[in-house]
Amino acid sequence: MLQYAAGLTQIQQEKYKEATYNFSVALTKDPKNPEIYFARAFSRGSMEEYSGAISDLTKAIRLDSTNADYYFYRGYFKSKLGNDKGAIKDFSKSIIRYPYYGETYYNRGINLMHLGLIDDACLDFKTAIELGDTLSLKYQRSLCK
């Protein structure tokens, strides 16, 4: 589909407003395509339109609940809005679907830390490090025993 392809190119060029428009047009032609919702969510999130991004990801999840990336990014955008509990739930769902991505554990660890759940956060930082995530090192050194 032309609009979807154009939107993907515009994301690479960091033209997020134009990409969002093209994804919206593509969705009028193919409203049951979760990848288009995911792409529009990414472009919206890149413009800090987190609520719109979350809405698009929720629609993508309704169409395909098996994709770990949809949950990861919805959790990430929820965390940007300060919704730590909602972010943790989505990161956990992402981990169930794909448990080998260190960044998911890192992000869940950050949200757990915000809620004061330090022991759980430290477990996530440890797992993230084991999976190759380097961002977790500073938290593990300063926070964990």
ChimeraX commands (.cxc) that place a marker at each C-alpha (Angstrom):
marker #1 position 0.00,0.00,0.00 radius 0.5
marker #1 position 1.45,3.32,-1.12 radius 0.5
marker #1 position 0.56,5.40,1.95 radius 0.5
marker #1 position 1.96,2.83,4.37 radius 0.5
marker #1 position 5.24,2.62,2.44 radius 0.5
marker #1 position 5.44,6.42,2.28 radius 0.5
marker #1 position 4.85,6.63,6.02 radius 0.5
marker #1 position 7.65,4.17,6.74 radius 0.5
marker #1 position 10.01,6.24,4.60 radius 0.5
marker #1 position 8.93,9.40,6.39 radius 0.5
marker #1 position 9.65,7.80,9.77 radius 0.5
marker #1 position 13.20,7.10,8.60 radius 0.5
marker #1 position 13.44,10.77,7.60 radius 0.5
marker #1 position 12.00,11.81,11.00 radius 0.5
marker #1 position 9.00,13.43,9.29 radius 0.5
marker #1 position 6.57,12.15,11.89 radius 0.5
marker #1 position 3.63,14.44,11.17 radius 0.5
marker #1 position 3.62,13.45,7.51 radius 0.5
marker #1 position 4.06,9.78,8.43 radius 0.5
marker #1 position 1.12,9.95,10.83 radius 0.5
marker #1 position -1.03,11.42,8.10 radius 0.5
marker #1 position -0.07,8.70,5.61 radius 0.5
marker #1 position -0.70,5.94,8.15 radius 0.5
marker #1 position -4.12,7.44,8.86 radius 0.5
marker #1 position -4.95,7.34,5.16 radius 0.5
marker #1 position -3.66,3.76,4.95 radius 0.5
marker #1 position -5.93,2.80,7.85 radius 0.5
marker #1 position -9.01,4.05,5.99 radius 0.5
marker #1 position -8.13,1.48,3.30 radius 0.5
marker #1 position -7.01,-1.33,5.61 radius 0.5
marker #1 position -8.49,-0.77,9.10 radius 0.5
marker #1 position -7.70,-4.30,10.30 radius 0.5
marker #1 position -3.96,-4.15,9.78 radius 0.5
marker #1 position -2.17,-4.06,13.16 radius 0.5
marker #1 position 1.18,-3.11,11.60 radius 0.5
marker #1 position -0.27,0.17,10.34 radius 0.5
marker #1 position -1.57,0.99,13.82 radius 0.5
marker #1 position 1.85,0.09,15.23 radius 0.5
marker #1 position 3.62,2.35,12.73 radius 0.5
marker #1 position 1.26,5.23,13.43 radius 0.5
marker #1 position 1.76,4.71,17.17 radius 0.5
marker #1 position 5.51,4.95,16.67 radius 0.5
marker #1 position 5.21,8.20,14.70 radius 0.5
marker #1 position 2.78,9.65,17.24 radius 0.5
marker #1 position 5.01,8.65,20.12 radius 0.5
marker #1 position 7.98,10.26,18.39 radius 0.5
marker #1 position 6.01,13.52,18.47 radius 0.5
marker #1 position 5.23,12.95,22.17 radius 0.5
marker #1 position 1.56,12.30,21.40 radius 0.5
marker #1 position 1.58,9.45,23.90 radius 0.5
marker #1 position -2.17,9.08,24.40 radius 0.5
marker #1 position -2.74,8.70,20.66 radius 0.5
marker #1 position 0.14,6.22,20.46 radius 0.5
marker #1 position -1.34,4.17,23.30 radius 0.5
marker #1 position -4.72,4.16,21.59 radius 0.5
marker #1 position -3.18,2.92,18.34 radius 0.5
marker #1 position -1.26,0.18,20.15 radius 0.5
marker #1 position -4.40,-0.93,21.96 radius 0.5
marker #1 position -6.07,-1.32,18.55 radius 0.5
marker #1 position -3.06,-3.23,17.22 radius 0.5
marker #1 position -3.20,-5.56,20.25 radius 0.5
marker #1 position -6.92,-6.20,19.68 radius 0.5
marker #1 position -6.05,-7.31,16.16 radius 0.5
marker #1 position -2.90,-9.28,17.11 radius 0.5
marker #1 position -2.33,-10.04,20.77 radius 0.5
marker #1 position 0.77,-12.15,20.10 radius 0.5
marker #1 position 3.19,-9.38,19.13 radius 0.5
marker #1 position 5.59,-8.53,22.00 radius 0.5
marker #1 position 6.55,-5.21,20.40 radius 0.5
marker #1 position 3.02,-3.87,20.67 radius 0.5
marker #1 position 3.02,-4.44,24.44 radius 0.5
marker #1 position 6.57,-3.13,24.83 radius 0.5
marker #1 position 5.83,0.18,23.13 radius 0.5
marker #1 position 2.47,0.60,24.83 radius 0.5
marker #1 position 4.25,0.09,28.15 radius 0.5
marker #1 position 6.94,2.55,27.13 radius 0.5
marker #1 position 4.40,5.23,26.22 radius 0.5
marker #1 position 2.43,4.59,29.40 radius 0.5
marker #1 position 5.62,5.10,31.38 radius 0.5
marker #1 position 6.15,8.41,29.57 radius 0.5
marker #1 position 2.76,9.48,30.94 radius 0.5
marker #1 position 3.72,8.36,34.47 radius 0.5
marker #1 position 1.46,5.31,34.45 radius 0.5
marker #1 position 3.94,2.96,36.14 radius 0.5
marker #1 position 1.42,0.23,36.98 radius 0.5
marker #1 position 0.04,0.14,33.44 radius 0.5
marker #1 position 3.56,0.13,32.02 radius 0.5
marker #1 position 4.58,-2.79,34.25 radius 0.5
marker #1 position 1.57,-4.81,33.10 radius 0.5
marker #1 position 2.43,-4.22,29.45 radius 0.5
marker #1 position 6.14,-4.92,29.90 radius 0.5
marker #1 position 5.19,-8.16,31.68 radius 0.5
marker #1 position 2.95,-9.17,28.76 radius 0.5
marker #1 position 5.77,-8.38,26.36 radius 0.5
marker #1 position 8.15,-10.56,28.38 radius 0.5
marker #1 position 5.70,-13.47,28.29 radius 0.5
marker #1 position 5.64,-13.24,24.49 radius 0.5
marker #1 position 9.37,-12.65,24.04 radius 0.5
marker #1 position 11.53,-13.12,27.16 radius 0.5
marker #1 position 14.89,-12.44,25.46 radius 0.5
marker #1 position 14.84,-8.66,25.10 radius 0.5
marker #1 position 16.88,-7.02,27.84 radius 0.5
marker #1 position 15.43,-3.57,27.28 radius 0.5
marker #1 position 12.00,-4.80,28.34 radius 0.5
marker #1 position 13.35,-5.94,31.72 radius 0.5
marker #1 position 15.25,-2.67,32.06 radius 0.5
marker #1 position 12.14,-0.58,31.44 radius 0.5
marker #1 position 10.00,-2.70,33.75 radius 0.5
marker #1 position 12.73,-2.37,36.38 radius 0.5
marker #1 position 12.59,1.42,36.12 radius 0.5
marker #1 position 8.82,1.40,36.65 radius 0.5
marker #1 position 9.13,-1.04,39.56 radius 0.5
marker #1 position 11.75,1.25,41.08 radius 0.5
marker #1 position 9.39,4.22,40.75 radius 0.5
marker #1 position 6.83,2.27,42.78 radius 0.5
marker #1 position 9.40,1.45,45.46 radius 0.5
marker #1 position 9.57,-2.24,44.56 radius 0.5
marker #1 position 13.35,-2.30,44.73 radius 0.5
marker #1 position 13.90,-6.06,45.08 radius 0.5
marker #1 position 11.73,-6.74,42.01 radius 0.5
marker #1 position 13.47,-3.94,40.10 radius 0.5
marker #1 position 16.86,-5.42,40.95 radius 0.5
marker #1 position 15.79,-8.82,39.63 radius 0.5
marker #1 position 14.77,-7.18,36.35 radius 0.5
marker #1 position 18.03,-5.22,36.13 radius 0.5
marker #1 position 19.97,-8.46,36.73 radius 0.5
marker #1 position 18.05,-10.25,33.98 radius 0.5
marker #1 position 18.48,-7.31,31.62 radius 0.5
marker #1 position 22.24,-7.37,32.17 radius 0.5
marker #1 position 22.34,-11.12,31.55 radius 0.5
marker #1 position 20.59,-10.45,28.23 radius 0.5
marker #1 position 23.18,-7.84,27.27 radius 0.5
marker #1 position 21.54,-4.60,28.40 radius 0.5
marker #1 position 24.15,-2.11,29.62 radius 0.5
marker #1 position 21.76,0.60,30.84 radius 0.5
marker #1 position 20.86,-1.55,33.82 radius 0.5
marker #1 position 24.44,-1.63,35.12 radius 0.5
marker #1 position 24.28,1.78,36.80 radius 0.5
marker #1 position 21.03,0.91,38.59 radius 0.5
marker #1 position 22.30,-2.44,39.72 radius 0.5
marker #1 position 25.48,-0.88,41.10 radius 0.5
marker #1 position 23.73,1.95,42.94 radius 0.5
marker #1 position 20.47,0.33,44.00 radius 0.5
marker #1 position 20.92,-3.41,44.34 radius 0.5
marker #1 position 22.73,-5.41,47.00 radius 0.5
marker link #1:1,2 radius 0.2
marker link #1:2,3 radius 0.2
marker link #1:3,4 radius 0.2
marker link #1:4,5 radius 0.2
marker link #1:5,6 radius 0.2
marker link #1:6,7 radius 0.2
marker link #1:7,8 radius 0.2
marker link #1:8,9 radius 0.2
marker link #1:9,10 radius 0.2
marker link #1:10,11 radius 0.2
marker link #1:11,12 radius 0.2
marker link #1:12,13 radius 0.2
marker link #1:13,14 radius 0.2
marker link #1:14,15 radius 0.2
marker link #1:15,16 radius 0.2
marker link #1:16,17 radius 0.2
marker link #1:17,18 radius 0.2
marker link #1:18,19 radius 0.2
marker link #1:19,20 radius 0.2
marker link #1:20,21 radius 0.2
marker link #1:21,22 radius 0.2
marker link #1:22,23 radius 0.2
marker link #1:23,24 radius 0.2
marker link #1:24,25 radius 0.2
marker link #1:25,26 radius 0.2
marker link #1:26,27 radius 0.2
marker link #1:27,28 radius 0.2
marker link #1:28,29 radius 0.2
marker link #1:29,30 radius 0.2
marker link #1:30,31 radius 0.2
marker link #1:31,32 radius 0.2
marker link #1:32,33 radius 0.2
marker link #1:33,34 radius 0.2
marker link #1:34,35 radius 0.2
marker link #1:35,36 radius 0.2
marker link #1:36,37 radius 0.2
marker link #1:37,38 radius 0.2
marker link #1:38,39 radius 0.2
marker link #1:39,40 radius 0.2
marker link #1:40,41 radius 0.2
marker link #1:41,42 radius 0.2
marker link #1:42,43 radius 0.2
marker link #1:43,44 radius 0.2
marker link #1:44,45 radius 0.2
marker link #1:45,46 radius 0.2
marker link #1:46,47 radius 0.2
marker link #1:47,48 radius 0.2
marker link #1:48,49 radius 0.2
marker link #1:49,50 radius 0.2
marker link #1:50,51 radius 0.2
marker link #1:51,52 radius 0.2
marker link #1:52,53 radius 0.2
marker link #1:53,54 radius 0.2
marker link #1:54,55 radius 0.2
marker link #1:55,56 radius 0.2
marker link #1:56,57 radius 0.2
marker link #1:57,58 radius 0.2
marker link #1:58,59 radius 0.2
marker link #1:59,60 radius 0.2
marker link #1:60,61 radius 0.2
marker link #1:61,62 radius 0.2
marker link #1:62,63 radius 0.2
marker link #1:63,64 radius 0.2
marker link #1:64,65 radius 0.2
marker link #1:65,66 radius 0.2
marker link #1:66,67 radius 0.2
marker link #1:67,68 radius 0.2
marker link #1:68,69 radius 0.2
marker link #1:69,70 radius 0.2
marker link #1:70,71 radius 0.2
marker link #1:71,72 radius 0.2
marker link #1:72,73 radius 0.2
marker link #1:73,74 radius 0.2
marker link #1:74,75 radius 0.2
marker link #1:75,76 radius 0.2
marker link #1:76,77 radius 0.2
marker link #1:77,78 radius 0.2
marker link #1:78,79 radius 0.2
marker link #1:79,80 radius 0.2
marker link #1:80,81 radius 0.2
marker link #1:81,82 radius 0.2
marker link #1:82,83 radius 0.2
marker link #1:83,84 radius 0.2
marker link #1:84,85 radius 0.2
marker link #1:85,86 radius 0.2
marker link #1:86,87 radius 0.2
marker link #1:87,88 radius 0.2
marker link #1:88,89 radius 0.2
marker link #1:89,90 radius 0.2
marker link #1:90,91 radius 0.2
marker link #1:91,92 radius 0.2
marker link #1:92,93 radius 0.2
marker link #1:93,94 radius 0.2
marker link #1:94,95 radius 0.2
marker link #1:95,96 radius 0.2
marker link #1:96,97 radius 0.2
marker link #1:97,98 radius 0.2
marker link #1:98,99 radius 0.2
marker link #1:99,100 radius 0.2
marker link #1:100,101 radius 0.2
marker link #1:101,102 radius 0.2
marker link #1:102,103 radius 0.2
marker link #1:103,104 radius 0.2
marker link #1:104,105 radius 0.2
marker link #1:105,106 radius 0.2
marker link #1:106,107 radius 0.2
marker link #1:107,108 radius 0.2
marker link #1:108,109 radius 0.2
marker link #1:109,110 radius 0.2
marker link #1:110,111 radius 0.2
marker link #1:111,112 radius 0.2
marker link #1:112,113 radius 0.2
marker link #1:113,114 radius 0.2
marker link #1:114,115 radius 0.2
marker link #1:115,116 radius 0.2
marker link #1:116,117 radius 0.2
marker link #1:117,118 radius 0.2
marker link #1:118,119 radius 0.2
marker link #1:119,120 radius 0.2
marker link #1:120,121 radius 0.2
marker link #1:121,122 radius 0.2
marker link #1:122,123 radius 0.2
marker link #1:123,124 radius 0.2
marker link #1:124,125 radius 0.2
marker link #1:125,126 radius 0.2
marker link #1:126,127 radius 0.2
marker link #1:127,128 radius 0.2
marker link #1:128,129 radius 0.2
marker link #1:129,130 radius 0.2
marker link #1:130,131 radius 0.2
marker link #1:131,132 radius 0.2
marker link #1:132,133 radius 0.2
marker link #1:133,134 radius 0.2
marker link #1:134,135 radius 0.2
marker link #1:135,136 radius 0.2
marker link #1:136,137 radius 0.2
marker link #1:137,138 radius 0.2
marker link #1:138,139 radius 0.2
marker link #1:139,140 radius 0.2
marker link #1:140,141 radius 0.2
marker link #1:141,142 radius 0.2
marker link #1:142,143 radius 0.2
marker link #1:143,144 radius 0.2
marker link #1:144,145 radius 0.2
view
